[in-house]
Amino acid sequence: MSLERKVAQSARRRALRVRGKFKTIGNTLPRVSVFRSSQHMYAQVIDDQAQRTLVSCSSLEFEVSGDKKTVAKAIGLELAKRALEKKIDAAVFDRGQFLYHGRVKALADGLREGGMRI
């Protein structure tokens, strides 16, 4: 097995392990899904029962100066604001295949600072 396949396989396993925990507890809350590329960051609030996106936000939508962590925190604040407008005040945080530190943690902190419970 090549190294690329091993890395992709372990990332898939990590994402499934994280998402599997939500299904085992039978959570009815929407989930905040995070995707992080090398330059941008995307987050969306998903209702898994209806299988649709309720609110989304990304670094492509607005310009924020600073390093990537400050941009991630601004995305979290904006997503929390949009979610609260739609009366969504609590969600589960789905970090997917990404470790909970750096930009992913900054986004979660921005969501909490914006008034969401995650």
C-alpha positions in Angstrom: 0.0 0.0 0.0 1.4 3.4 -0.9 1.9 6.2 1.6 -0.8 8.4 0.1 -3.4 5.6 0.4 -2.4 5.0 4.0 -2.7 8.7 4.9 -6.1 8.9 3.1 -7.3 5.7 4.8 -6.3 6.9 8.3 -8.0 10.3 7.6 -11.2 8.5 6.6 -11.1 6.3 9.7 -10.6 9.3 11.9 -13.6 11.1 10.4 -15.8 8.0 10.7 -14.7 7.5 14.3 -15.6 11.1 15.2 -19.0 11.0 13.4 -19.8 7.6 14.7 -19.8 8.9 18.3 -22.7 11.3 17.4 -24.8 8.4 16.1 -24.2 6.2 19.1 -25.5 8.8 21.6 -28.6 9.3 19.4 -28.1 13.1 19.2 -30.9 15.1 17.8 -28.9 18.3 17.7 -27.6 19.6 14.4 -23.8 19.3 13.8 -21.2 21.8 12.9 -19.0 20.3 10.2 -15.6 21.7 9.5 -13.3 21.5 6.5 -9.9 23.0 6.5 -7.8 23.4 3.3 -4.3 24.8 3.1 -5.6 28.3 2.4 -9.3 28.4 3.3 -11.7 27.2 6.0 -15.3 26.1 5.6 -18.0 25.4 8.3 -21.6 24.5 8.0 -24.5 23.6 10.3 -26.1 20.4 9.1 -29.4 18.8 10.1 -28.7 15.0 9.7 -32.3 14.0 10.1 -33.5 16.2 7.2 -30.2 15.8 5.4 -29.7 19.4 4.5 -27.5 22.3 5.4 -29.0 24.9 7.6 -26.3 27.6 7.7 -22.8 27.9 6.2 -19.9 30.2 6.3 -16.4 30.2 4.8 -13.3 32.3 4.5 -14.1 33.0 0.8 -17.2 35.1 1.8 -15.4 37.9 3.6 -12.0 39.5 4.0 -10.4 39.4 7.4 -6.8 40.5 7.8 -4.5 38.5 10.0 -3.2 35.0 10.3 -5.3 31.9 9.7 -6.3 31.5 13.3 -7.9 34.9 13.5 -9.7 34.2 10.2 -11.0 30.9 11.6 -12.3 32.6 14.8 -14.0 35.2 12.6 -15.7 32.4 10.7 -16.9 30.9 14.0 -18.3 34.2 15.1 -20.1 34.7 11.8 -21.5 31.2 11.7 -22.8 31.6 15.3 -24.5 34.8 14.4 -26.2 33.2 11.3 -27.2 30.2 13.3 -28.7 32.3 16.1 -30.7 34.2 13.5 -32.3 30.9 12.5 -32.9 30.0 16.2 -30.1 27.4 16.4 -28.3 27.8 19.7 -26.8 24.4 20.3 -25.0 21.9 18.1 -22.4 19.1 18.2 -19.0 19.9 16.8 -17.8 17.6 14.1 -14.1 18.2 13.5 -14.0 15.4 10.9 -10.5 14.2 10.1 -8.8 17.2 11.6 -7.2 17.4 15.0 -8.7 19.7 17.6 -6.0 22.4 17.7 -5.0 25.4 15.8 -7.6 26.7 13.3 -10.2 24.1 14.2 -10.0 25.0 17.9 -10.1 28.7 17.0 -13.3 28.2 15.0 -14.9 26.3 17.9 -13.9 29.1 20.3 -15.4 31.6 17.9 -18.7 29.6 17.9 -18.7 29.6 21.7 -17.9 33.3 21.9 -20.7 34.0 19.4 -23.3 32.4 21.8 -23.6 28.8 20.6 -23.3 25.8 22.8 -21.1 23.1 21.3 
